[in-house]
């Protein structure tokens, strides 16, 4: 099951960077938090607007991007 529908891109939000559910949480920043060693639980405590599936969507997005597959959010303008 893909969670990529949670990732959106809008030129008026974070300069069009991929973000979680239209909120100002860039996927890149969430991946950096995970890479720094923070657990999903710790991130969810710090950012109560986020859900576990949001972080899993960010990981899925990062995995696809790392595999050099082009990833474009479905509602990209």
C-alpha positions, 0 to 999 in steps of 0.5 A: 500500500502506497502512502504517497497520496499524503505528499503534496506540492504547491508553489505557494507552500514551501516554494513547491517542495514536497510536503506532508498533506499540504502542511509546511512540513517538507519531506526533506526535513522529516527525512533529515530528522529520521536520519539523525536518529530520531525515532518516529515516536519522538518526531510525533511527540515534537510535531503533533500535527503529523501521523505515523503514516506521514513519516512512512510516506516520507520514507517511501518518497525518499526510497523512490527518489534514491532509486532515481525514479522520478517522484511527482506528487499527484496534485503537483501544479 
